[in-house]
Amino acid sequence: MVVKEFEYEHEYVNGNTVVKPQRRSEDTDKKKYEELQRSKRERNKKRKEEKKRRHGILQITAFLFVVGMVIIVRDNNVYSMQKELTTIKSEIKVVQDDNESLRVDLLKVSSLDNIKTNAEKRLGMVPATKENTIQIELPNKYFDSIENK
């Protein structure tokens, strides 16, 4: 038995018979890299949006805090003014009551009967009679001469 090496001529391969190895395609690496970059950009974009949102919330909170403080200060001023007004009104009421009591006392003291009674009892005065009175006549120019001196 004779073994033939090659039945056909074209079965013989010149050169390397190693199968071309399957390499990772650079396309998949590029795709992965691009996807990583895209996801990184999205994360950064989300972070920026979150930062903007937090900054906006912080601004709104600060604004509301300032408005609240202004309202509290204004309410405090209004309360102080109300308290002062109430104090002044009560003082006015006390003064009006004092004035009214003084008017009543003045009316009591200024009545003619009261004056006559006080003059007779406390001061020992008596009503004038014709015998007790003295009449004096003064010239018209008497007071002018006194003023000139």
SERO-874767 format. One record per atom (N, C-alpha, C): y, z, x; residue in one letter. Coordinates in steps of 0.1 Angstrom, whole numbers, plus 5000, padded with zeros to 4 digits. Example, Ala and Ser with C-alpha at 12.3 -4.5 7.8 and 13.67 -1.06 7.14 Angstrom:
BEGIN
494350785132A
495550785123A
496750785132A
497850715128S
498950715137S
500050795129S
This chain:
BEGIN
498950005008M
500050005000M
501250005009M
502049915005V
503249895013V
504349945004V
505250025010V
506350075002V
507549985005V
508149934995K
509349854997K
510549954997K
511349925006E
512450005006E
513449974995E
513749854994F
514749814984F
514149694976F
514149704964E
513749584956E
514849484955E
516049534954Y
517149444953Y
518149464964Y
518849374967E
519749384977E
520949464973E
521349454962H
522549524957H
522349664955H
521149714957E
520949854955E
521349934967E
521549864978Y
522049934990Y
523449954989Y
523950084992V
525350114991V
525850135005V
526850065008N
527550085021N
528550195019N
528650275028G
529650385028G
529150515022G
530050595018N
529750735013N
529150725000N
528050794998T
527450794985T
527750924977T
528651004982V
529051134976V
529851094963V
529451164953V
530151144940V
531551194941V
532451124936K
533851164936K
534051294929K
534451404936P
534551534929P
535551534918P
535251614908Q
536151634897Q
537251724901Q
538451684903R
539551774907R
540251814894R
540851934896R
541751974885R
542851874884R
543151834873S
544251744873S
545551814874S
546451754881E
547751814883E
548451814870E
548051734861D
548751744848D
548551874841D
547351924842T
547052054835T
547852164842T
547952164855D
548752254863D
550252244859D
550752124858K
552152104854K
552352154839K
551352124831K
551452174817K
551552324816K
550652384824K
550652534824K
551952584829K
552452524840Y
553752574846Y
554852554836Y
554852434829E
555952414820E
555852504808E
554552534804E
554452634793E
554852774797E
554552804809L
555052934814L
556552944815L
557152834819Q
558552824820Q
559152834806Q
558552764797R
559052754783R
558952894777R
557852964779S
557653094773S
558653194780S
558853174793K
559853264800K
561253244794K
561653114792R
562953084786R
563053144772R
561953134764E
561953194750E
562153344751E
561353404760R
561553554762R
562953594766R
563553514775N
564853544779N
565853514768N
565653414760K
566453384749K
566353494738K
565153544736K
564953654726K
565653784732K
565553804745R
566153924750R
567653914749R
568253794751K
569653774750K
570053794735K
569253744726E
569553754712E
569553904708E
568453974713E
568354114710E
569454194716E
569954154728K
571054224734K
572354194726K
572554074722K
573654044713K
573654124700K
572454134694R
572354204682R
572654354684R
572054414695R
572354554698R
573854574700R
574454484708H
575854494711H
576654484698H
576254394689G
576954384676G
576854514668G
575554564668I
575354694661I
576154804667I
576254804680L
577054904687L
578554894684L
579054774683Q
580454754679Q
580654794665Q
579754764656I
579954804642I
579954954641I
578955014648T
578855164648T
580155224654T
580655174665A
581955224671A
583055214661A
583155094654F
584255064645F
584155164633F
582955184628L
582755284617L
583055424621L
582755454633F
583055594639F
584555604639F
585255504644V
586755514645V
587355524631V
586855444622V
587455444609V
587155584602V
585955634604G
585655764599G
586555874605G
586855864618M
587655964624M
589155954618M
589555834617V
590955814611V
590955874597V
589955844589I
589855894575I
589856054576I
589156114585I
589056254585I
590456314589I
591056244599V
592456294603V
593456284592V
593356174585R
594356154573R
594056254562R
592756274559D
592456374549D
592856514554D
592756544567N
593256674572N
594756684570N
595456574573N
596856584571N
597256604556N
596556534547V
596856544533V
596556694529V
595456744534Y
595056884530Y
596156984535Y
596656954547S
597657044553S
598957034545S
599256914541M
600456894532M
600356964519M
599156954513Q
598857014500Q
598957164501Q
598457224512K
598557364514K
599957404516K
600757334524E
602157364526E
602857354513E
602557254505L
603257234492L
602957354483L
601657394482T
601257504474T
602057634478T
602157654492T
602857774497T
604357764493T
604957654494I
606357634491I
606557664476I
605657604468K
605757624453K
605657774450K
604757844456S
604557984453S
605858064458S
606458024469E
607658094474E
608758064464E
608857944459I
609957904449I
609757994437I
608558004432K
608258084420K
608658234422K
608358284434V
608758424437V
610258434437V
610958344444V
612458344444V
613058334430V
612458244422Q
612958224408Q
612758354400Q
611658424402D
611458554395D
612458654400D
612658654413D
613658754418D
615058724412D
615458594412N
616758554406N
616858594392N
615758574384E
615858614370E
615958764368E
615258844377S
615458984376S
616859034380S
617458964390L
618758994394L
619758954383L
619558844376R
620458814364R
620358914354R
619158964351V
619059064340V
619759194345V
619559234358D
620259354363D
621759334362D
622259214366L
623659184366L
624259184352L
623459134342L
623959144328L
624059294323L
623059364328K
623059514324K
624259584330K
624559554343V
625559624350V
626959574345V
627059444341S
628359394338S
628859414324S
627959474316S
628459494302S
629559604302S
630459584293L
631659674292L
631259824289L
630359834281D
629859974277D
629260044290D
628559974297N
627860024309N
628960064320N
629959974321I
631060004331I
631860124327I
632160134314K
632860254309K
632060384311K
630760374308T
629960494309T
629860534324T
629660444333N
629560474347N
630960524353N
632060474348A
633360514352A
633560664348A
633260694336E
633460824330E
632560924337E
631260894338K
630260994342K
630261004357K
630060894364R
629860904379R
631160924386R
632260854382L
633460864389L
634460964383L
634261014372G
635061114366G
636361054361G
636460934357M
637660864351M
637760894337M
638960894332V
639260904318V
640060794313V
640060764300P
640860654295P
642360684296P
643160584299A
644560604300A
645260624287A
646160714287T
646960744275T
648460704278T
649360714268K
650760674270K
651360784280K
650860894279E
651461004288E
651060984302E
649960924305N
649460904319N
649960774325N
650460684318T
650760554323T
652260554328T
652460484339I
653760464345I
654060314345I
655260274341Q
655560134341Q
656660114352Q
656460004360I
657359974370I
657659824369I
658959794370E
659359654370E
659659604384E
659159484387L
659359424400L
660159304398L
661059274408P
661859154406P
660859034409P
661358914404N
660558794406N
660258754420N
661258774429K
661158734443K
660558844452K
660058944446Y
659559054454Y
658359014463Y
657458934458F
656258894465F
656658794476F
657658704473D
658058614483D
658558674495D
659358784493S
659958854505S
658858924513S
657758974506I
656659034513I
655858934522I
655658814517E
654958714524E
655658674537E
657058674536N
657858624547N
657858724559N
657558844557K
657658944567K
656458934576K
